[in-house]
Amino acid sequence: MSSAIDELVKVEPALASLDATAFHVLSLDVGTSGVRAALFNQEGIEYSSARVGRNRVSLADFTELDANTIVDEVFAAIDQLLSANAHVTRIDVITISAFWHSLLGVDESGAPTTPLLTWADTRATKVAKSLRAEFNESDMHNETGCRFHSSYWPAKLRWLQQEDGDAFNRTSQWLGFAEYLSLKMFAEPVASVSMASATGLMNQRTCEWDWDFIRALNVGPDSLPPITQTIDQPLSARFVKRWPALGKSRLRAIVGDGAANNVGGGCFSKDKIALMIGTSGAMRVVFEGQPPEQLPSSLWSYRVDQKRVAIGGALSDGGGLYRWLIESLVVDTDPAELAAALSVLEPDAHGLTILPFWSGERSTGWSGDSRGAILGLTQQTTTVEIVRAALESIAYRFALIDSSLATIAPNAKIIATGNALRSSPIWLQIISDVLGKPIMFGGTPEASIRGAALLALEAVGKIGAIGEVTASIDEVFDPDMDRHVRYRRALARQEEFYRKLIS
């Protein structure tokens, strides 16, 4: 472990007393801003955790990542967690939650041939547009659950073919980070249904690679790892020596962070929609069954596993845009004072319209080359008004996603999570007013790592179903319908400017 990573490790105190002889789950959560490792018992209760953070301040910092550095961070978190719980001599199950959509090429020896490209890398936007001219996007959207967009593998692979043919030709296999981590830890690049489902190359109904589409992209079928329907993988021998407590552990689940977030937050049926804001933002509904035959064009459809679907929309700009504004406008106001100043402003009273596409657009229009704009500025405009308008602008994009999700999950309750919202109750109230619906906030602040643990416990039969474990609600934000009417007019104004932008 490098000293630089060692300095970033934080071991968090145990949340409950730990029984060293009980059944234990090691859950790993790999995000774009850091790694967390935690121990859970067979009831899905977290006992102890360790975290490795990354000093990243904007989306530009993780358009490309170094896969080996993140692997080292995972190992560092495990080292520290097991060291802090040395009396635990046996951990039975390992489970992983990891960020969706990343792409990495490796050669025959397993060494990277490319950087780890994330969803935030928009360089393949023009290629995505060319795919729309080459294939029937509506058919491919209903089959793979993904639009043609720079965040997905089809555009990224075609872009690499065109821009870095040498790396493309040296690549033996294409992996996401979760597969690369499993290659390092378990000697096999385990491709789960959940991770494969968010690439844009998997058939959402068969849960297998869409080989006709893959061949049409001139991608060799041998360059993709087989999709593993049932995961049961032992740890590599060299890591058994490093971590004796994991000697008999089996990897039992790998799940995309968004799907894990829904599960960990208690949103796994059509009566609950998860709304999350971190650096980016998303609204998702998870349920058992198949995706609809005709998927709304604004939404994507992925998988939690073979029996559960995740449908939703994602925003590239969320908490990251808020942070960018605070830093770029040099807002040095105390956070509590800023929150108070934001809360006293009347809805849409600033005269501003913001198009929150600093990082391009995913849902709902999938216009990868959309750009951000602040319209209506005057010499009287204050920085607080700009920040308030930005919070409202992102809420408007959620309102559009919510409208599309209503066709999938009508009358569903909305459960909000995410650190960006935890520190900003005014944003929760704005979203409630914009949507005209109550917003329930709570669950667990680390829903993804908990969701991965619950899915692993279900896989080994320790819990009958994930629905047996509930999540708490801390607070409910009820809408002000007078404000809702004002916000609907502002949303219509934003949409008018948006149409002018993309035309």
C-alpha positions as CSV (number, residue, x, y, z in Angstrom):
1,M,0.0,0.0,0.0
2,S,1.4,3.4,-1.0
3,S,1.9,6.0,1.7
4,A,-0.3,8.4,-0.3
5,I,-3.2,6.0,-0.1
6,D,-2.4,5.1,3.5
7,E,-2.9,8.7,4.5
8,L,-6.4,8.7,2.9
9,V,-7.6,5.6,4.8
10,K,-10.2,6.3,7.6
11,V,-11.4,3.5,9.8
12,E,-14.8,4.3,11.2
13,P,-15.9,3.1,14.6
14,A,-18.1,0.0,14.8
15,L,-21.8,0.7,14.7
16,A,-22.6,-2.3,16.9
17,S,-20.8,-4.9,19.0
18,L,-19.2,-7.5,16.8
19,D,-19.5,-11.2,17.4
20,A,-16.3,-12.8,16.1
21,T,-17.9,-16.2,15.7
22,A,-21.0,-15.1,13.7
23,F,-21.6,-15.1,9.9
24,H,-20.0,-12.1,8.3
25,V,-20.2,-10.3,4.9
26,L,-17.4,-8.1,3.6
27,S,-19.1,-5.5,1.4
28,L,-17.1,-3.3,-0.9
29,D,-18.4,-0.1,-2.4
30,V,-16.3,1.4,-5.2
31,G,-17.3,4.9,-6.2
32,T,-15.8,7.6,-8.4
33,S,-14.9,9.6,-5.2
34,G,-13.6,6.8,-3.0
35,V,-13.8,3.3,-1.7
36,R,-15.5,1.9,1.3
37,A,-15.3,-1.6,2.9
38,A,-17.6,-2.7,5.7
39,L,-18.5,-5.8,7.7
40,F,-22.2,-6.9,8.0
41,N,-23.8,-9.6,10.0
42,Q,-26.4,-12.0,8.6
43,E,-29.3,-9.6,9.4
44,G,-27.7,-7.0,7.2
45,I,-26.5,-4.8,10.0
46,E,-23.2,-3.0,9.5
47,Y,-20.6,-3.5,12.2
48,S,-17.4,-1.8,11.1
49,S,-16.0,0.0,8.1
50,A,-13.0,1.7,6.5
51,R,-12.9,4.3,3.8
52,V,-10.4,5.6,1.3
53,G,-11.3,9.0,-0.1
54,R,-10.1,10.7,-3.3
55,N,-9.4,14.4,-3.6
56,R,-11.6,15.1,-6.5
57,V,-13.4,18.4,-7.0
58,S,-15.2,18.1,-10.4
59,L,-16.4,15.7,-13.0
60,A,-13.2,16.5,-15.1
61,D,-11.2,14.8,-12.4
62,F,-12.8,11.4,-13.1
63,T,-13.4,11.3,-16.8
64,E,-10.4,9.0,-16.9
65,L,-9.1,7.0,-13.9
66,D,-6.2,4.8,-13.2
67,A,-7.6,1.3,-12.6
68,N,-4.6,0.0,-10.6
69,T,-4.8,3.0,-8.3
70,I,-8.4,2.2,-7.5
71,V,-7.5,-1.4,-6.9
72,D,-4.8,-0.3,-4.5
73,E,-7.5,1.8,-2.7
74,V,-9.7,-1.3,-2.4
75,F,-6.9,-3.3,-1.0
76,A,-6.0,-0.6,1.5
77,A,-9.6,-0.4,2.8
78,I,-9.7,-4.1,3.2
79,D,-6.3,-4.1,5.0
80,Q,-7.4,-1.5,7.5
81,L,-10.8,-3.0,8.1
82,L,-9.5,-6.5,8.8
83,S,-6.7,-5.1,10.9
84,A,-9.2,-3.2,13.0
85,N,-11.2,-6.4,13.4
86,A,-8.4,-8.9,13.9
87,H,-10.5,-11.0,16.3
88,V,-12.8,-11.9,13.4
89,T,-11.1,-15.0,12.0
90,R,-13.6,-16.0,9.3
91,I,-15.6,-13.9,6.8
92,D,-18.0,-16.0,4.8
93,V,-19.1,-13.8,1.8
94,I,-17.7,-11.0,-0.3
95,T,-19.9,-8.6,-2.3
96,I,-19.2,-5.6,-4.5
97,S,-21.0,-2.5,-5.5
98,A,-19.2,-0.5,-8.2
99,F,-19.9,2.4,-10.5
100,W,-21.6,1.6,-13.8
101,H,-20.5,2.3,-17.4
102,S,-16.7,2.3,-17.0
103,L,-14.6,0.8,-19.8
104,L,-11.1,-0.6,-19.7
105,G,-9.0,-2.6,-22.2
106,V,-6.5,-5.2,-21.0
107,D,-4.0,-7.3,-22.8
108,E,-3.4,-11.0,-22.7
109,S,-1.5,-10.7,-19.4
110,G,-4.3,-8.6,-17.8
111,A,-2.4,-5.3,-18.0
112,P,-4.4,-2.2,-18.9
113,T,-4.1,-1.0,-22.5
114,T,-6.3,2.1,-21.9
115,P,-7.2,4.4,-19.0
116,L,-10.4,3.5,-17.2
117,L,-13.0,5.6,-19.1
118,T,-16.0,6.6,-17.1
119,W,-19.5,7.8,-17.9
120,A,-18.2,11.4,-17.5
121,D,-16.0,11.1,-20.5
122,T,-17.9,12.8,-23.4
123,R,-15.3,12.5,-26.1
124,A,-17.4,9.9,-27.9
125,T,-20.4,12.2,-28.3
126,K,-19.9,12.6,-32.1
127,V,-19.5,8.8,-32.5
128,A,-22.8,8.3,-30.6
129,K,-24.5,10.5,-33.1
130,S,-23.1,8.5,-36.0
131,L,-24.4,5.3,-34.4
132,R,-27.9,6.8,-34.5
133,A,-27.5,7.1,-38.3
134,E,-26.2,3.6,-38.6
135,F,-28.6,1.7,-36.4
136,N,-32.2,1.9,-35.4
137,E,-31.8,3.6,-32.0
138,S,-35.3,2.9,-30.8
139,D,-35.0,-0.8,-31.4
140,M,-31.6,-0.9,-29.7
141,H,-32.9,1.1,-26.8
142,N,-35.7,-1.3,-26.2
143,E,-33.3,-4.3,-26.6
144,T,-30.2,-3.1,-24.6
145,G,-32.0,-0.5,-22.3
146,C,-29.5,2.2,-23.4
147,R,-29.6,5.1,-25.8
148,F,-26.6,5.8,-28.1
149,H,-24.6,8.1,-25.8
150,S,-21.0,8.7,-24.9
151,S,-21.5,7.2,-21.5
152,Y,-22.0,3.7,-22.9
153,W,-19.7,1.1,-24.4
154,P,-20.8,1.2,-28.1
155,A,-19.8,4.8,-28.6
156,K,-16.6,4.4,-26.5
157,L,-15.5,1.3,-28.3
158,R,-16.1,2.9,-31.7
159,W,-14.3,6.0,-30.6
160,L,-11.3,4.0,-29.4
161,Q,-11.2,2.2,-32.7
162,Q,-11.0,5.5,-34.5
163,E,-8.8,7.5,-32.1
164,D,-6.4,5.0,-30.6
165,G,-6.3,2.0,-32.9
166,D,-3.0,0.8,-31.4
167,A,-4.5,0.4,-28.0
168,F,-7.7,-1.1,-29.5
169,N,-5.7,-3.7,-31.4
170,R,-3.5,-4.6,-28.3
171,T,-6.6,-5.2,-26.2
172,S,-7.5,-8.8,-25.5
173,Q,-10.5,-8.1,-23.3
174,W,-12.8,-5.3,-22.6
175,L,-13.8,-4.9,-18.9
176,G,-15.5,-2.5,-16.5
177,F,-13.8,-1.7,-13.3
178,A,-15.8,-4.4,-11.4
179,E,-14.6,-7.0,-13.8
180,Y,-11.0,-5.8,-13.5
181,L,-11.2,-5.9,-9.7
182,S,-12.6,-9.4,-9.8
183,L,-9.7,-10.4,-12.1
184,K,-7.2,-9.1,-9.6
185,M,-8.9,-10.6,-6.5
186,F,-10.5,-13.7,-7.8
187,A,-8.4,-14.6,-10.9
188,E,-11.4,-14.3,-13.2
189,P,-13.1,-11.2,-14.7
190,V,-16.5,-11.9,-13.3
191,A,-19.1,-10.1,-15.4
192,S,-22.3,-9.9,-13.5
193,V,-25.7,-9.4,-15.1
194,S,-26.0,-6.1,-13.3
195,M,-22.7,-4.6,-14.5
196,A,-23.2,-5.9,-18.1
197,S,-26.7,-4.5,-18.2
198,A,-25.4,-0.9,-18.1
199,T,-22.9,-1.2,-21.0
200,G,-25.3,-0.9,-23.9
201,L,-24.3,-4.3,-25.2
202,M,-26.5,-6.7,-23.2
203,N,-30.0,-7.9,-24.2
204,Q,-32.1,-6.9,-21.2
205,R,-34.5,-9.9,-21.5
206,T,-32.1,-12.7,-22.1
207,C,-29.4,-11.3,-19.8
208,E,-26.8,-12.2,-22.4
209,W,-24.5,-10.2,-24.7
210,D,-26.2,-8.9,-27.8
211,W,-23.9,-10.7,-30.2
212,D,-25.4,-9.4,-33.4
213,F,-24.9,-5.8,-32.3
214,I,-21.4,-6.6,-31.0
215,R,-20.3,-8.1,-34.3
216,A,-21.8,-5.1,-36.1
217,L,-19.5,-2.8,-34.0
218,N,-16.5,-4.9,-35.2
219,V,-15.8,-6.0,-31.7
220,G,-14.5,-9.6,-31.3
221,P,-16.8,-11.9,-29.3
222,D,-13.8,-13.3,-27.5
223,S,-13.0,-9.9,-26.2
224,L,-15.9,-9.8,-23.8
225,P,-16.0,-11.9,-20.6
226,P,-19.0,-14.3,-20.4
227,I,-21.9,-13.0,-18.3
228,T,-22.0,-14.9,-15.1
229,Q,-25.6,-15.7,-14.1
230,T,-24.8,-17.2,-10.6
231,I,-21.7,-15.8,-8.9
232,D,-19.7,-18.1,-6.6
233,Q,-16.0,-17.4,-6.9
234,P,-13.2,-18.1,-4.4
235,L,-10.5,-15.6,-3.5
236,S,-7.1,-16.0,-5.2
237,A,-4.6,-17.9,-3.3
238,R,-2.2,-15.0,-2.9
239,F,-4.9,-12.9,-1.2
240,V,-5.8,-15.8,1.2
241,K,-2.3,-15.4,2.5
242,R,-2.7,-11.7,2.8
243,W,-6.1,-11.9,4.4
244,P,-6.5,-15.2,6.3
245,A,-9.9,-14.3,7.5
246,L,-11.1,-14.4,3.9
247,G,-9.6,-17.8,3.2
248,K,-13.0,-19.5,2.9
249,S,-14.9,-16.5,1.5
250,R,-16.8,-16.6,-1.7
251,L,-17.7,-13.7,-4.0
252,R,-21.5,-13.9,-4.3
253,A,-22.7,-10.6,-5.8
254,I,-21.5,-7.8,-8.0
255,V,-24.0,-5.0,-8.5
256,G,-24.1,-1.6,-10.1
257,D,-24.0,1.2,-7.5
258,G,-27.3,2.7,-8.6
259,A,-29.1,-0.6,-8.2
260,A,-27.4,-1.3,-4.9
261,N,-28.4,2.2,-3.7
262,N,-32.1,1.4,-4.4
263,V,-31.9,-1.9,-2.5
264,G,-30.0,-0.5,0.4
265,G,-32.4,2.5,0.6
266,G,-35.5,0.2,0.7
267,C,-36.7,1.0,-2.8
268,F,-37.1,-2.3,-4.6
269,S,-40.7,-2.3,-5.8
270,K,-42.9,-0.2,-8.0
271,D,-44.4,1.7,-5.0
272,K,-41.1,3.5,-4.2
273,I,-38.8,5.6,-6.4
274,A,-35.2,6.4,-5.2
275,L,-34.0,9.9,-5.9
276,M,-30.2,10.4,-5.3
277,I,-27.9,13.4,-5.6
278,G,-24.2,13.0,-5.2
279,T,-21.8,14.5,-7.7
280,S,-24.4,13.6,-10.3
281,G,-28.1,12.6,-9.8
282,A,-30.6,9.9,-10.6
283,M,-34.1,8.7,-10.1
284,R,-34.7,4.9,-10.3
285,V,-37.4,2.3,-9.7
286,V,-36.4,-1.3,-9.1
287,F,-38.9,-4.2,-9.4
288,E,-39.1,-7.9,-10.1
289,G,-40.0,-8.8,-13.7
290,Q,-39.1,-7.6,-17.2
291,P,-38.7,-4.1,-18.7
292,P,-41.7,-2.7,-20.7
293,E,-41.8,-3.6,-24.4
294,Q,-41.5,0.1,-25.3
295,L,-39.2,1.9,-23.0
296,P,-39.8,5.7,-22.7
297,S,-37.0,7.4,-24.7
298,S,-36.0,9.5,-21.8
299,L,-35.2,6.5,-19.5
300,W,-32.7,3.7,-19.4
301,S,-33.3,0.1,-18.2
302,Y,-30.6,-1.9,-16.5
303,R,-30.6,-5.0,-14.2
304,V,-30.1,-5.6,-10.5
305,D,-29.9,-9.3,-11.2
306,Q,-31.7,-11.9,-13.4
307,K,-35.0,-11.3,-11.7
308,R,-35.0,-7.6,-11.0
309,V,-35.1,-4.6,-13.3
310,A,-33.8,-1.1,-12.6
311,I,-35.4,1.7,-14.7
312,G,-34.6,5.4,-14.4
313,G,-33.0,8.5,-15.6
314,A,-29.6,10.1,-14.7
315,L,-28.3,13.7,-14.6
316,S,-24.7,14.3,-15.2
317,D,-24.8,17.5,-13.1
318,G,-26.0,17.4,-9.5
319,G,-24.0,18.1,-6.4
320,G,-20.9,18.6,-8.6
321,L,-22.5,21.6,-10.2
322,Y,-23.4,23.1,-6.8
323,R,-19.8,22.6,-5.7
324,W,-18.5,24.2,-8.9
325,L,-20.7,27.2,-8.4
326,I,-19.6,27.7,-4.8
327,E,-16.0,27.5,-5.7
328,S,-16.1,29.4,-9.0
329,L,-18.2,32.2,-7.6
330,V,-16.0,32.3,-4.6
331,V,-18.9,31.9,-2.2
332,D,-17.1,32.1,1.1
333,T,-20.3,32.4,3.2
334,D,-20.6,30.0,6.1
335,P,-22.6,27.0,5.0
336,A,-25.3,27.6,7.6
337,E,-25.6,31.2,6.6
338,L,-25.7,30.3,2.9
339,A,-28.5,27.8,3.6
340,A,-30.4,30.5,5.4
341,A,-30.0,32.9,2.6
342,L,-31.1,30.4,0.0
343,S,-34.2,29.5,2.1
344,V,-35.6,33.0,2.3
345,L,-35.6,33.5,-1.5
346,E,-38.9,33.2,-3.2
347,P,-39.3,30.5,-5.9
348,D,-38.1,31.6,-9.3
349,A,-37.9,35.2,-8.1
350,H,-34.4,35.8,-9.4
351,G,-35.3,36.1,-13.1
352,L,-32.7,33.4,-14.1
353,T,-33.0,30.4,-16.2
354,I,-30.2,27.8,-15.9
355,L,-29.5,24.9,-18.2
356,P,-27.6,22.6,-15.9
357,F,-25.5,20.8,-18.5
358,W,-22.0,21.7,-17.5
359,S,-21.1,18.0,-18.1
360,G,-23.4,17.4,-21.1
361,E,-26.8,15.7,-20.8
362,R,-28.0,12.2,-20.3
363,S,-31.7,12.0,-19.3
364,T,-34.0,13.2,-20.6
365,G,-32.8,14.3,-24.1
366,W,-29.5,12.4,-24.2
367,S,-27.8,15.4,-25.9
368,G,-24.2,14.7,-25.1
369,D,-22.9,18.0,-26.5
370,S,-25.4,20.2,-24.6
371,R,-23.7,22.9,-22.6
372,G,-24.6,24.8,-19.5
373,A,-26.0,28.3,-19.5
374,I,-27.1,31.0,-17.1
375,L,-29.6,33.3,-18.7
376,G,-31.1,36.5,-17.4
377,L,-28.2,37.9,-15.5
378,T,-28.2,41.6,-14.6
379,Q,-25.9,43.8,-12.5
380,Q,-28.3,43.3,-9.6
381,T,-28.0,39.5,-9.7
382,T,-26.4,38.0,-6.5
383,T,-24.3,34.9,-6.1
384,V,-26.9,33.5,-3.8
385,E,-29.6,33.9,-6.5
386,I,-27.4,32.0,-9.0
387,V,-26.9,29.2,-6.6
388,R,-30.7,29.1,-5.8
389,A,-31.5,29.1,-9.5
390,A,-29.1,26.2,-10.0
391,L,-30.8,24.1,-7.3
392,E,-34.1,24.8,-9.0
393,S,-32.8,24.0,-12.4
394,I,-31.7,20.5,-11.4
395,A,-35.0,19.9,-9.7
396,Y,-36.7,20.7,-13.0
397,R,-34.7,18.0,-14.8
398,F,-35.9,15.6,-12.0
399,A,-39.5,16.6,-12.7
400,L,-39.1,15.5,-16.3
401,I,-37.6,12.1,-15.2
402,D,-40.4,11.7,-12.7
403,S,-43.0,12.3,-15.4
404,S,-41.6,9.5,-17.5
405,L,-41.2,7.2,-14.5
406,A,-44.9,7.7,-13.8
407,T,-45.7,5.5,-16.8
408,I,-43.7,2.7,-15.1
409,A,-44.5,3.2,-11.5
410,P,-47.6,5.4,-11.1
411,N,-48.3,6.8,-7.6
412,A,-44.9,5.7,-6.3
413,K,-43.5,7.4,-3.2
414,I,-40.2,9.2,-3.6
415,I,-37.3,8.3,-1.2
416,A,-34.3,10.7,-1.4
417,T,-30.8,9.8,-0.5
418,G,-27.3,11.2,-1.0
419,N,-24.7,13.3,0.8
420,A,-25.5,16.4,-1.3
421,L,-29.0,16.4,0.0
422,R,-28.1,15.5,3.5
423,S,-26.3,18.8,3.9
424,S,-29.0,20.8,2.1
425,P,-32.6,20.5,3.4
426,I,-33.6,23.5,1.3
427,W,-32.8,21.5,-1.9
428,L,-35.1,18.7,-0.7
429,Q,-37.9,21.3,-0.2
430,I,-37.3,22.8,-3.6
431,I,-37.5,19.3,-5.2
432,S,-40.7,18.6,-3.3
433,D,-42.2,21.9,-4.5
434,V,-41.1,21.4,-8.1
435,L,-42.5,17.8,-8.3
436,G,-45.6,18.7,-6.3
437,K,-45.1,15.5,-4.3
438,P,-43.8,14.6,-0.8
439,I,-40.1,13.7,-0.6
440,M,-39.1,11.3,2.1
441,F,-35.5,11.5,3.2
442,G,-33.6,8.9,5.2
443,G,-32.7,5.3,4.9
444,T,-29.0,4.9,5.3
445,P,-26.3,7.4,4.2
446,E,-24.4,4.5,2.7
447,A,-27.2,2.7,0.9
448,S,-25.0,1.2,-1.9
449,I,-22.7,-0.8,0.3
450,R,-25.7,-2.0,2.3
451,G,-27.6,-2.9,-0.8
452,A,-24.7,-5.1,-2.0
453,A,-24.6,-6.8,1.4
454,L,-28.4,-7.5,1.3
455,L,-28.2,-9.0,-2.2
456,A,-25.3,-11.3,-1.1
457,L,-27.2,-12.4,2.0
458,E,-30.2,-13.2,-0.2
459,A,-28.0,-15.2,-2.6
460,V,-26.7,-17.4,0.2
461,G,-30.1,-17.8,1.8
462,K,-29.4,-15.9,5.0
463,I,-32.4,-13.7,4.3
464,G,-35.4,-14.9,2.4
465,A,-35.7,-11.8,0.3
466,I,-34.4,-8.2,0.5
467,G,-37.9,-7.0,1.3
468,E,-37.5,-8.5,4.8
469,V,-35.0,-5.8,5.7
470,T,-36.5,-2.3,5.9
471,A,-35.0,1.2,5.8
472,S,-35.9,4.1,8.1
473,I,-37.3,7.5,7.0
474,D,-35.8,10.5,8.9
475,E,-37.9,13.4,7.5
476,V,-40.7,14.1,5.1
477,F,-40.8,17.3,3.0
478,D,-44.3,18.2,1.9
479,P,-44.9,20.3,-1.2
480,D,-46.2,23.9,-1.2
481,M,-48.7,23.7,-4.2
482,D,-48.6,27.5,-4.7
483,R,-44.9,27.3,-5.2
484,H,-45.4,24.2,-7.4
485,V,-47.5,26.3,-9.9
486,R,-44.8,28.9,-10.1
487,Y,-42.2,26.3,-10.6
488,R,-44.1,24.7,-13.4
489,R,-44.0,28.0,-15.3
490,A,-40.3,28.2,-14.7
491,L,-39.8,24.6,-16.0
492,A,-41.7,25.5,-19.2
493,R,-39.4,28.4,-19.6
494,Q,-36.3,26.2,-19.1
495,E,-37.7,23.7,-21.7
496,E,-38.2,26.5,-24.2
497,F,-34.5,27.6,-23.9
498,Y,-33.5,23.9,-24.0
499,R,-35.2,23.3,-27.3
500,K,-33.4,26.4,-28.7
501,L,-30.1,25.0,-27.4
502,I,-30.3,21.6,-28.9
503,S,-31.6,22.9,-32.2
